[in-house]
Amino acid sequence: MSSRLRYDPVAIALHWAMAAMILGLLVMGFVMTSLKPGSPLQFQLYQNHKSVGIAVLALTLLRLGWRLAHRPPALPDSMAGWERLAAHAGHAALYLLMLAMPLVGWAVVSTSSFNIPTVLFGTIPLPHLPLPRDLNAAAKLLHEGGAWIMIATVIGHAGAALRHHHLLGDDVLRRMLPRFGRE
């Protein structure tokens, strides 16, 4: 496969690093909300969740900038119009979620009556957003709903990539896979 048909190494690295982080955030979210409230493990998972969430926000901004400066490979000519539309809509939804979820999570923390400080990765204090406390319930609901939408969108994205690879036999998935020394 020609290198111009592949994503560049930076886009590939950002894609897979963020995929791992988002999956980790989803798992952490389910685990931390199921633990005994106030337990040390729950507190640590919340702090880690907030840190990784803000890292996803920062990497999303970097990724958007990279994508604007580096055009991704074109979709295969064999893709039907509806598939192209679905691919673009799915990517737009993922970018929107990768921006919105950390911001809404930050709003949840900022409006919490517990007023627990966020210290990113145990070193960088993150100030609370200047939002009224009465937004907390809505922000929590939006963050939880967004997690379910993220799960559905990620499943759709992965499912489409696997369909292209296994059923259609095209290069859609391979062009985003790391080469690990392969040419």
Contacts in CASP RR format, 6 or more apart in sequence:
PFRMAT RR
TARGET T0000
AUTHOR 0000-0000-0000
METHOD contacts of the structure
MODEL  1
MSSRLRYDPVAIALHWAMAAMILGLLVMGFVMTSLKPGSPLQFQLYQNHK
SVGIAVLALTLLRLGWRLAHRPPALPDSMAGWERLAAHAGHAALYLLMLA
MPLVGWAVVSTSSFNIPTVLFGTIPLPHLPLPRDLNAAAKLLHEGGAWIM
IATVIGHAGAALRHHHLLGDDVLRRMLPRFGRE
1 171 0 8 1.000
1 174 0 8 1.000
1 175 0 8 1.000
4 73 0 8 1.000
5 73 0 8 1.000
5 171 0 8 1.000
5 175 0 8 1.000
6 12 0 8 1.000
6 73 0 8 1.000
6 174 0 8 1.000
6 175 0 8 1.000
6 176 0 8 1.000
7 15 0 8 1.000
7 72 0 8 1.000
7 73 0 8 1.000
7 175 0 8 1.000
7 176 0 8 1.000
8 70 0 8 1.000
10 66 0 8 1.000
10 70 0 8 1.000
11 63 0 8 1.000
11 66 0 8 1.000
11 67 0 8 1.000
11 70 0 8 1.000
11 72 0 8 1.000
12 176 0 8 1.000
12 177 0 8 1.000
12 178 0 8 1.000
13 178 0 8 1.000
14 59 0 8 1.000
14 62 0 8 1.000
14 63 0 8 1.000
14 66 0 8 1.000
15 63 0 8 1.000
15 176 0 8 1.000
16 178 0 8 1.000
17 59 0 8 1.000
18 56 0 8 1.000
18 59 0 8 1.000
18 60 0 8 1.000
18 63 0 8 1.000
18 98 0 8 1.000
19 154 0 8 1.000
21 52 0 8 1.000
21 53 0 8 1.000
21 55 0 8 1.000
21 56 0 8 1.000
21 59 0 8 1.000
22 56 0 8 1.000
22 98 0 8 1.000
22 150 0 8 1.000
22 154 0 8 1.000
23 154 0 8 1.000
24 52 0 8 1.000
25 49 0 8 1.000
25 52 0 8 1.000
25 53 0 8 1.000
25 56 0 8 1.000
25 101 0 8 1.000
26 147 0 8 1.000
26 150 0 8 1.000
26 151 0 8 1.000
28 45 0 8 1.000
28 48 0 8 1.000
28 49 0 8 1.000
28 52 0 8 1.000
29 45 0 8 1.000
29 49 0 8 1.000
29 147 0 8 1.000
31 45 0 8 1.000
32 42 0 8 1.000
32 45 0 8 1.000
32 46 0 8 1.000
32 49 0 8 1.000
35 41 0 8 1.000
35 42 0 8 1.000
35 45 0 8 1.000
36 42 0 8 1.000
46 116 0 8 1.000
47 118 0 8 1.000
47 119 0 8 1.000
47 122 0 8 1.000
50 105 0 8 1.000
50 106 0 8 1.000
50 109 0 8 1.000
50 118 0 8 1.000
50 120 0 8 1.000
50 126 0 8 1.000
51 118 0 8 1.000
51 120 0 8 1.000
51 121 0 8 1.000
51 122 0 8 1.000
53 101 0 8 1.000
53 102 0 8 1.000
53 105 0 8 1.000
54 102 0 8 1.000
54 106 0 8 1.000
54 120 0 8 1.000
54 126 0 8 1.000
55 120 0 8 1.000
56 98 0 8 1.000
56 101 0 8 1.000
56 102 0 8 1.000
57 98 0 8 1.000
57 99 0 8 1.000
57 102 0 8 1.000
57 103 0 8 1.000
60 95 0 8 1.000
60 98 0 8 1.000
60 99 0 8 1.000
60 102 0 8 1.000
61 99 0 8 1.000
63 98 0 8 1.000
64 95 0 8 1.000
73 175 0 8 1.000
75 83 0 8 1.000
75 84 0 8 1.000
75 87 0 8 1.000
75 172 0 8 1.000
76 170 0 8 1.000
76 171 0 8 1.000
76 172 0 8 1.000
78 168 0 8 1.000
78 170 0 8 1.000
79 87 0 8 1.000
86 160 0 8 1.000
87 160 0 8 1.000
90 153 0 8 1.000
90 156 0 8 1.000
90 157 0 8 1.000
93 149 0 8 1.000
93 153 0 8 1.000
94 153 0 8 1.000
94 154 0 8 1.000
94 157 0 8 1.000
97 146 0 8 1.000
97 149 0 8 1.000
97 150 0 8 1.000
97 153 0 8 1.000
100 146 0 8 1.000
101 143 0 8 1.000
101 146 0 8 1.000
101 147 0 8 1.000
101 150 0 8 1.000
104 139 0 8 1.000
104 142 0 8 1.000
104 143 0 8 1.000
104 146 0 8 1.000
105 139 0 8 1.000
105 143 0 8 1.000
106 118 0 8 1.000
106 126 0 8 1.000
106 129 0 8 1.000
107 129 0 8 1.000
107 131 0 8 1.000
107 135 0 8 1.000
107 139 0 8 1.000
107 143 0 8 1.000
108 136 0 8 1.000
108 139 0 8 1.000
108 140 0 8 1.000
108 143 0 8 1.000
109 116 0 8 1.000
109 118 0 8 1.000
109 128 0 8 1.000
110 128 0 8 1.000
110 129 0 8 1.000
110 130 0 8 1.000
110 131 0 8 1.000
111 129 0 8 1.000
111 131 0 8 1.000
111 132 0 8 1.000
111 133 0 8 1.000
111 134 0 8 1.000
111 135 0 8 1.000
111 136 0 8 1.000
111 139 0 8 1.000
112 133 0 8 1.000
112 136 0 8 1.000
113 133 0 8 1.000
113 136 0 8 1.000
115 128 0 8 1.000
117 125 0 8 1.000
117 126 0 8 1.000
118 125 0 8 1.000
118 126 0 8 1.000
118 128 0 8 1.000
119 125 0 8 1.000
119 126 0 8 1.000
120 126 0 8 1.000
160 172 0 8 1.000
161 172 0 8 1.000
161 173 0 8 1.000
161 176 0 8 1.000
162 173 0 8 1.000
164 170 0 8 1.000
164 172 0 8 1.000
164 173 0 8 1.000
165 172 0 8 1.000
165 173 0 8 1.000
165 174 0 8 1.000
END
